[in-house]
Amino acid sequence: MSLEDNRREYDYAVLTRASLMDEPFSQFELWMNQAIESQIQDPTAMSIASVDADGQPSQRMVLLKHFDTGGFVFYTNLESRKAKEIQANQKVSLHFPWLQLDRQVIVGGCAESLPRDEVLNYFLSRPVESQLGAWASKQSSVIDSRQTLENEFNKLKEQFSNGDVPLPDFWGGYRIVPTEIEFWQGGEKRLHDRFRYQLNDDSWDISRLSP
């Protein structure tokens, strides 16, 4: 089959203005809960796009760890490519690809660094092996082999075997504070339903977008 012939009809559901919440966080919570209840794989996975000093965008998948009316939270190595790009340009975009539900959510906004105590509380909640993994990986740096990474992990496992794993200085998190959020519901005949919430002072304007 050619790529041009690889298509299907989007007929999971429809999205109407009347069904939307007045603000996007309640709408996102509804869709996130439905994604979790549907048992789709990795419902909290989101792509985050950042831009480097030359204007070159890059994307990667991370996991959403918290959200509320303040924004969307994730954690990362602060020496990674994405963190360095965010430090230079706080404007980012998030994308939640709930394709099994014919849904997508796109978030545009600015990244804010999380307080150290908030980062510590989350780090301590992680499994020990995940804590060690944060120490072992110099994220985005070049390594010569998988074995190098495994060796570093095992060395740290031995080093911290008699006590708690401390929070690395180079590990932290960000809250993406949105200025716009789009909800996309796939529709029949490619007539998708798209609604965009845009922040206007302290309220949200809602617009239907052409597919």
Secondary structure, 3 states (H helix, E strand, C coil): CCHHHCCCCCCCCCCCCCCCCCCHHHHHHHHHHHHHHCCCCCCCEEEEEEECCCCCEEEEEEECCEEECCEEEEEEECCCHHHHHHHHCCEEEEEEEEHHHCEEEEEEEEEEECCHHHHHHHHHHCCHHHHHHHHHCCCCCCCCCHHHHHHHHHHHHHHCCCCCCCCCCCEEEEEEEEEEEEEEECCHHHCCEEEEEEEECCEEEEEEECC
